[in-house]
């Protein structure tokens, strides 16, 4: 079993979730945190079944932790 880190973002209209360490784009959404997480897990499973282990990033530099940072920019 491979463990994949998932980012879940809360927005005004629901949640968006996406995995780290996966080649290709996999994004899911849901009305709740749990729904978005379940949807992205299903999408990741489908992605791996479709593209095989080649869809996994090289483990030479795995994501150890993910952080959220904020900074100001001129717009």
C-alpha positions, 0 to 999 in steps of 0.5 A: 500500500502506498501512502499519498499526501492529500491537500484539501482546500476549503472554499466558500462553495465547498472543498477541493482536494488534490494529491501530492506526489502523483504524475498527472492532474487529479482533482476532486471536490465536495460539499464537505471535507469528508466528501472531497477526501473520499472523491479524491481517493477514488480519483487517485485509485482510478488514475493508478488503475489507468496509468499504473505505477508509472503515475507515481512520482519517483520516491527519490524525493518524497513529500515529507510535509506540506505547509501553507504560507501566505505573503503579500504581492502587488496586484 
